[in-house]
Amino acid sequence: MIRDLLANLHWSVLPVVSMFMFMSVFIGVLIWVYRKDSNIIYKEMENFPNE
């Protein structure tokens, strides 16, 4: 079954899929970092002692 799937797969689609996955993760990280309540967490981290 996997052999048939790989034999009939159009390889030209893979760069588009990988770019979409990369952009989704990148935008997700940006949203996570700049979300509304993240400033509180970063202020707490600022006060940790450097080792």
HELIX and SHEET records of a PDB file:
HELIX    1   1 ILE A    2  ALA A    7  1                                   6    
HELIX    2   2 TRP A   11  VAL A   13  5                                   3    
HELIX    3   3 LEU A   14  VAL A   33  1                                  20    
HELIX    4   4 SER A   38  GLU A   46  1                                   9    
END                                                                             
